Amino acid sequence: MTLKQLEYFLAIAEAGHITAAAKNLNISQPPLSLQLKALEDELGVQLFERDKRNLTITHEGLILKEKAIEILAMVNETVRDLQNLGTDAQGTIHIGTISSACNHLLPDRIVLFRQEHPNVDFQVFEGNSLRITEMLENNEIDMGIIREPFNTNTYNSILLKDTNLSQDEGDTFVAVGLPSFFGDNDADTIPLADLKGKPLIIHRRYNDMLANHCRQKGFSPNIICQNSELASSLSWAEAGIGVAIVANSATVQASAKKATVKKIVNPTIASQAYLVWDKSHNISNLAKQFIDLFN
């Protein structure tokens, strides 16, 4: 069984037809049919059920398909790693990141990495934490920057320290809204209980977290909007619709001029950002070197 046979087998499995697979591979049909027959003879199993029009993959074929994908991915990874051992490494690192981290957690590391590896480029995808984890599961990206909570059994992780925050300050949640929502409170902080009855805007990922903290203070939050984008929360707050509950680092990218930002206290609520990568997926040596910059 050769790597070329596995590539041919996967092409047939994807196309569901010898003729279509041969066209996709830019080879003639007879040699492809012979390679499939030789592979079945060597393995002693039938990989496809044949009829006049199509091929239907068998149970044995499905098992080989899964293993063939793993084998070819490992071969490609090995080739990339060997090619990327030197300073003239070439390739692309794929990163998914929450919007609040894209502008101030990544650039410094990318600058440092490209000083050592000038021929490496980056593909960066912005989205919420749920979207980033989906991309990790589908092996569409090498690593992601997301906020807790996340499944620590699934991902390796590194806690990220935001340089925009003071040395002793975690990424705490803040209330963002027009001054009229905060009454006579001129402080930089606001007790959680003072948000009782106020119209709140929050990313749906943090709805349960906020509700639990509010219940401990004896009230249910008046959440008028749950959304999936940070920018929506901040723009609604700026428009005077309500008070946005967001992570402090998220306000760094806010352009709001009329809105006031107050740290929520009693209790302080924090959500840290982490660099994560899937434990079950092999990542390239190039990606591993980039991850080392965060340690």
N, C-alpha and C positions, 0 to 999 in steps of 0.2 A: 504494500500500500504506500503510495507516494503522496507528497503534498499536492502535486498537480492533479492526481485523481480526486483528492478531497475537494480541491477548488472546482473541478468539473462536477462532482456530485452535488455540491452546494448550488451551483448554477442551475443544474437540472431541477433540484428541489424547489428553488425559487421560481423558476419559469413554469414548472409543471408539464413541460413538453420538451422532447429532445431537440426538435427543430428550432424552437424559440431559444433554448439554451445555447445551441450552436451559434445562432445569429448573435446573441449577446456576447459570446466568447470570441466571435470573429474567426471561427473555424468551421470546417465542413461537418455534416452530421455523422457520416460513417465512423470516423475516428472517435467521436464522442460516444457513440453507441458501443464501440469496442472497449473503450476505457471503462464504461459503466459495467459491461458484462464481465470484464476482467476483475473488477473490484468485487462484484457479487460472487464470482467464483472463488476468489481468494478468501473472502470472509465466510463463504458457505451459507449465505442468507440472501433472501430476496429483498431488495431495498425499495422497489416500486411495484405496484400492481399495474399492469399494462392493459389498455384497451385501444381501440382504433384512433381515438382522439387525444387522450390525455394519459398522464402518469399520476398515480395516487401513491403517495409515500406510505410505506408500511410502518408497523410499530418498530421494527428493527431499523428502518430508515430514519425514523424520528430520533432514536437513540444516537445513531451515527451523526446525524445532523447537529445535535447538541454538542457532541464531542468534537466534531470537525471544526465548529466555530471556535471552541476553546483552544484547540490545537493551533489553528492558523493565527489566532489572536496572540498566542504565546510566541509563535515564531516571529511574527511581525514586531512584537515588543522586544524580543531578543535582538533582532536586527537593529532596531532604533537605539537600544541601549548601547550596543557596541559602537554604533556610529556617533553617539553623543558623549563618548567618554572624554573627548578633548575639548579645548576651548573654542574650536571651530564648529561646535555642535549646531545642527540645524533642526528645525522642526517647529511645531505649533503647540502651545499650551492652552487648553480650553478651561476657562474659569467661569463659574456662575456666581453671581453675587447679589445680595440685597442692595437696593439703591443707596441706602444711607452709608454703605461701606465703600462704594465704588470710587468716590472722589477723594477720599482721604486715608484709606487703609491700603489700597493697592499701588498707587503710583510710585511711592518711594521704593517699594520692593522691586517693582518692574524696572525702574531705573538702575538699581544695583545689579539686577540679574542680567540686564542687557549690556552692562559694562563688561561682564565676564563672558557673555554669550550674545554677541551682536547680531548673529544670524537667526536668532530665535524670535518668532513673533507670537502674538497672543490673540485669541478669540475670547471676548468677554461678553457674557450674556447677563442682563439685569432682569431681576424678577423678585417675587416674594419668596420666603423660605420654602413654602410648599412646592413651588415651581422648581426651585433649585434642587430639592431632594428628588423630585421626579426625574430631573435630568441626570442626576447621579445614578439613580436606579437603572436608567436606560443606557448608561455608559456614554452619554452625549458630552459629558464634560469630565475633566480630570479631577477637579476639586470644586468646592463651593464655599462661599461665606454666607452663613445663615445665623439666625438668632435662636437661642434656646427658647423653649425646650425642643429636643430632638432625641432620637433613639440612639443612645450611646452603645448599644449592642451591635448596631449596624454600621456606625461610622467611627473611624479614627478622628481625633479632633485636637485642635490647638486653640486655647483661649487667646483672643486678640485684644491687645491693649490699645485703646484709642488715644492717640497722642493729642487729640483735641480736648481731652478731659484732663482734669488735674490728676496728679500722681496718686492721690488717695481717694479718688472718686470713681465709682463704677458707672456703668452706663444706665443711669436711673431714668425712670419715666418722669415726664414733665407734663404739665397742663398748658396748652397754648390757646389763647383766645383774646378777644378784645378786652380792654381794661374794665369795661362795664360789667363783664361777667364776674369780676373779682371784687366788686364793691370797694370797701375802704382798705382792702389788703394791699399795702405798699411793699410788703416783704418779697424776697426772691423765692419764697417757699409758700406752699399751701397745704394744710392738713387734708388728708383724704376725705375726712368727714365734711369738709367745707364744699365738696363737690356734689353733695346730696341735692337732688332736684335740678341740677344744672344739665342742660342738653349736651350730651357727650358724643364725641365722634372717635371711633377706634378701629384699628385693623382687626378684622374678625379673628385673626390668630390669637389675639390677646383678650378676647371678650371674656372667656371663662376665668382667666387670671384676674382681671379687674373685678368681675362679679364676686369672686371668692373673697378678695380683700375687702370689698365694700360690705359684704354680708358680715364679716367679722367685726365691722364697725357699726352694725345694726341697721343697714339700709340697702336697698337695691338700686343700682345705678340707672339713671335715666338715659339709656343709650338710644340716640335718635338715628344713628347711622353706623353700620358696619361696612367696611370696604376692604379692598385688597391692595390698595396702593397708598403709599405714604404721602405722595403729592396731593392726593384727594383730601386727606385729613387736614393738611396744612392750608390748602386753598379754601376749604370750607370754614376753617377757623378764621382766616383772614377776611372772609366775606361776612363774618359775624353770625354765622348760622349756629355755632355752638363752640364747645371747648374740645380741642383735639387732645387725645392722650397718646403721646408718642415717646420713643426713646430720646434721651437728651442729645445723643450724637446726630439724630435725624434733623434736629433744628439747625445744624451747621450749614446744611444746604438750603435752608429756607430763605426765601427772599422777602418774607413778610416784614413790613415796616410798621404796621399798625398793631399787630398782635403782640401780646405780652407772654413771656415764658416763665413759668413758675415750677420749681422742683416740688414734686409730691412727697410729703413727709408724713410720718405717723400713720402708717408705716412708709418707709422708703421702699419703692418697688424697682427692682433692677432686672434687666435682661441683657446678658452679655452676647457679643458676637463671637463666633468660632469659625475657624477654617476647618472644613471637614472633607473627608474622602472615604469612599465606600470600602469597607474591609474585604468584601467579597470580590472586588475587581482589582486586577493587576494594573498598576499605573507605570508610566514610562520612567526611566532613569532621569530624564529631563524634568518631569513633573516633581519627582522626589527632591531634586536639587532645589527647585523653586520653593517647595514646602519647607526645606531646611532654613530658609531665610526668616521664617516666622518663629523658629525655636529660640 
